[in-house]
Amino acid sequence: MISANDLQQRFLRLRENKLFEFFVISVIILSALLIGAKTYDIPAVAMDVFMVLDVGITLFFLTEIIVRMIAEGSLRRFFRGGWNVFDFVIVVASLVPLEDSEAALLGRLLRIFRVLRLVSIIPELRVLLSAFLTAIPRMGYVALLMFIVFYIYAAVGSMFFHRINPQLWENISIAMLTLFRVATFEDWTDVMYETMAVYPLSWLYYLTFIFVVAFVFLNMMIGIVLETLQREHESQSLESGEGEAAEVHSIETRTADMAQRMARMEAMLEQLTADSKRTSK
């Protein structure tokens, strides 16, 4: 009879098996393809096959999450991991039935989010998502400053250009939408040439706005994301014990340990020297 500990070790080896991980990724991709295929006009026979496949995929996800729970050893330890909670919520949401009922639409919508399980399975995607979430607060301050610039330029544009084209500059909210169009370079020269017909120097207005918003602020956001991504990679390297960051941390740890040993040896030598002097006296 298999003991609980043996069962846990078997499931742990299964969870860490690369072939099993590849199979899980393949099932997630198949699930995503089924969701996309259902948006087309397909025969009823194919729809029945898709329904059977959907049930099989849901049962597989349920089995896989149970395997991971058992491999973790305890439910408390399993739910301490944020990605485990993320996967559990998606799997439970997939259990909503797809029959013709009020919950059918909700079930189809929730199944779309099964694609997000790729993020929790693939470590590189987890690093990218963690970096993005970590960078959001710092990006928020840049976005706030960008909004202030948008607001000032929109007020100026509305004051000067509202008579030229009310559809683009009638009030500050519409002017901000126009400036967003300019910032994304969507036919912005047409807007500029229209105002230049009345105000020949209005090109200064557009060029300074593009320089500040498109070149400065957007590059600041990119810099924040890249810096955060580098930190996440370093954190992952320290956790896994691999990579340049882990090697540097290991060298620093050994250096600090050697410095402590040298300090203890110096203290012992000083003590021995002091004892020898007292003995000679």
C-alpha positions in Angstrom: 0.0 0.0 0.0 1.3 3.4 -1.0 1.8 5.8 2.0 0.8 9.5 1.9 4.5 10.5 1.8 5.3 8.2 -1.1 2.2 9.6 -3.0 3.4 13.1 -2.3 6.9 12.4 -3.6 5.5 10.8 -6.8 3.3 13.7 -7.5 6.2 16.1 -6.7 8.4 14.3 -9.3 5.5 14.5 -11.7 5.0 18.2 -11.2 8.7 18.9 -11.7 8.9 16.7 -14.8 9.7 18.8 -17.9 7.6 16.5 -20.1 4.6 16.9 -17.9 5.1 20.7 -17.9 5.3 20.7 -21.7 2.1 18.7 -21.9 0.3 21.2 -19.6 1.5 24.1 -21.8 0.2 22.2 -24.9 -3.2 21.7 -23.3 -3.4 25.4 -22.4 -2.6 26.3 -26.0 -5.2 23.8 -27.3 -7.7 25.4 -25.0 -6.9 28.8 -26.4 -7.3 27.5 -30.0 -10.7 26.1 -29.1 -11.8 29.4 -27.7 -10.7 31.1 -30.9 -12.3 28.5 -33.2 -15.7 28.9 -31.5 -15.8 32.5 -32.7 -16.2 31.3 -36.3 -19.3 29.9 -38.0 -18.6 26.1 -37.7 -20.8 23.1 -38.2 -22.8 21.6 -35.4 -20.8 18.3 -35.5 -17.5 20.3 -34.9 -19.2 22.2 -32.1 -20.1 18.9 -30.4 -16.5 17.8 -30.7 -15.3 21.1 -29.3 -17.7 20.6 -26.3 -16.2 17.2 -25.6 -12.7 18.5 -25.8 -13.6 21.4 -23.5 -14.9 19.0 -20.9 -11.7 16.9 -21.2 -9.5 20.0 -20.9 -11.5 21.1 -17.8 -11.1 17.7 -16.2 -7.4 17.7 -17.0 -6.9 21.1 -15.4 -8.8 19.9 -12.3 -6.6 16.8 -12.1 -3.4 18.9 -12.6 -4.3 21.3 -9.8 -5.1 18.4 -7.5 -1.7 16.8 -8.3 0.0 20.1 -7.4 -1.9 20.4 -4.2 -0.9 16.9 -3.1 2.7 17.5 -4.2 2.9 20.6 -2.1 2.2 18.6 1.1 -0.5 20.8 2.6 -3.2 23.1 1.5 -1.9 26.0 3.6 1.5 25.8 1.9 -0.2 25.5 -1.5 -2.3 28.6 -1.0 0.7 30.7 0.3 1.9 30.9 -3.3 0.3 33.7 -5.2 0.5 31.8 -8.5 -1.1 28.8 -7.0 -4.0 30.8 -5.9 -4.2 32.4 -9.4 -4.3 28.9 -11.1 -6.8 27.6 -8.6 -9.2 30.5 -9.2 -9.0 30.0 -13.0 -9.5 26.2 -12.7 -12.5 26.7 -10.4 -14.0 29.3 -12.7 -13.7 26.9 -15.6 -16.1 24.5 -13.8 -19.0 26.8 -14.6 -21.2 24.8 -17.0 -21.6 25.7 -20.6 -25.2 24.5 -21.2 -27.8 26.8 -22.4 -28.4 28.6 -19.2 -27.9 32.0 -17.6 -24.4 30.9 -16.6 -23.4 29.8 -20.2 -22.1 33.2 -21.2 -20.2 33.6 -17.9 -18.7 30.2 -18.4 -17.5 31.0 -21.9 -16.0 34.3 -20.6 -14.2 32.6 -17.8 -12.7 30.0 -20.0 -11.0 32.7 -22.0 -8.8 33.4 -18.9 -7.4 29.9 -19.0 -4.9 31.3 -21.5 -3.4 33.3 -18.6 -2.2 30.0 -17.1 0.7 30.2 -19.5 1.9 33.1 -17.3 2.0 30.9 -14.2 3.5 27.9 -16.0 6.4 29.7 -17.9 8.9 31.4 -15.5 9.9 34.0 -18.0 6.3 35.2 -18.4 6.0 35.4 -14.6 9.1 37.6 -14.4 7.6 39.9 -17.1 4.2 40.2 -15.3 5.8 40.7 -11.9 8.0 43.5 -13.4 5.0 45.1 -15.0 3.0 45.0 -11.7 5.9 46.3 -9.7 6.5 49.2 -12.2 2.9 50.4 -12.2 3.2 52.6 -9.0 6.3 54.4 -10.4 4.7 54.6 -13.9 1.7 56.2 -12.2 3.7 59.3 -11.2 5.0 59.6 -14.7 1.4 59.3 -16.1 0.2 61.9 -13.6 2.9 64.4 -14.8 2.0 63.5 -18.4 -1.7 64.2 -17.7 -0.7 67.6 -16.4 1.2 68.4 -19.6 -1.8 67.1 -21.6 -4.1 69.3 -19.7 -2.0 72.5 -20.1 -1.5 71.9 -23.8 -5.2 71.0 -24.3 -6.3 74.3 -22.6 -3.9 76.3 -24.8 -5.1 74.5 -27.9 -8.7 74.9 -27.1 -8.2 78.7 -26.6 -6.4 79.3 -29.9 -7.8 76.6 -32.3 -11.4 76.1 -31.3 -12.6 78.4 -34.1 -10.5 76.7 -36.7 -11.9 73.2 -36.1 -14.5 72.8 -33.3 -14.5 69.0 -33.8 -10.9 68.8 -32.7 -10.6 71.8 -30.3 -14.1 72.7 -29.1 -13.4 72.1 -25.4 -10.6 70.8 -23.2 -11.7 67.1 -23.2 -12.0 67.0 -27.0 -8.6 68.8 -27.2 -7.0 66.2 -25.0 -8.3 63.4 -27.4 -6.8 65.4 -30.3 -3.5 65.6 -28.5 -3.6 61.9 -27.8 -4.0 61.5 -31.6 -1.0 63.8 -32.1 1.1 61.8 -29.5 0.4 58.5 -31.3 1.4 60.2 -34.6 -2.0 59.3 -36.1 -2.2 61.8 -39.1 -1.0 64.5 -36.7 0.5 66.5 -39.6 -3.0 67.1 -41.0 -4.0 68.7 -37.7 -0.9 70.8 -37.6 -1.2 72.1 -41.2 -4.8 73.0 -40.6 -3.9 75.3 -37.7 -0.8 76.6 -39.5 -3.0 78.1 -42.1 -4.2 80.5 -39.5 -1.3 80.5 -37.1 1.9 79.9 -39.0 4.0 79.4 -35.9 1.6 76.8 -34.4 4.1 74.1 -35.4 6.1 75.1 -32.3 3.0 74.0 -30.3 3.0 70.5 -31.8 6.7 69.9 -31.9 7.2 70.8 -28.3 4.3 68.7 -27.2 5.6 65.7 -29.2 9.1 66.2 -27.8 7.9 66.3 -24.2 5.3 63.5 -24.3 6.4 61.1 -27.0 10.2 61.4 -26.5 10.6 62.2 -22.8 7.7 60.7 -20.9 7.3 57.5 -22.9 11.1 56.8 -22.7 10.9 57.4 -18.9 8.2 54.7 -18.7 10.3 52.4 -20.8 13.3 53.0 -18.5 11.2 52.3 -15.4 10.0 49.0 -16.9 13.5 48.0 -18.0 14.9 48.8 -14.5 12.2 46.8 -12.8 12.6 43.9 -15.2 16.3 43.8 -14.4 15.6 43.7 -10.7 13.1 40.9 -11.2 15.7 38.9 -13.2 18.2 39.4 -10.4 15.7 38.3 -7.8 14.9 35.2 -9.8 18.6 34.4 -10.2 19.1 34.7 -6.4 16.2 32.4 -5.7 17.3 29.8 -8.2 21.0 30.1 -7.4 21.9 30.5 -11.1 23.0 33.4 -13.2 25.4 36.4 -12.8 23.4 37.9 -9.9 23.6 34.6 -7.9 27.3 34.3 -8.5 27.9 37.9 -7.3 25.8 37.3 -4.2 27.7 34.1 -3.5 31.0 35.9 -3.9 29.8 38.7 -1.6 28.6 36.1 1.0 31.9 34.2 0.9 33.9 37.5 1.2 31.9 38.6 4.2 32.4 35.2 5.8 36.1 35.4 5.2 36.2 38.9 6.7 34.5 37.6 9.8 36.9 34.8 10.1 39.8 37.1 9.7 38.4 39.4 12.4 38.1 36.5 14.8 41.6 35.3 14.0 43.0 38.8 14.6 41.1 39.0 17.9 42.5 35.6 19.0 46.1 36.6 18.0 45.7 39.8 20.0 44.5 37.8 23.0 47.4 35.3 22.7 49.9 38.2 22.4 48.4 39.8 25.5 48.5 36.5 27.5 52.1 35.9 26.4 53.1 39.3 27.6 51.5 38.8 31.0 53.1 35.4 31.3 56.6 36.7 30.6 56.2 39.4 33.2 
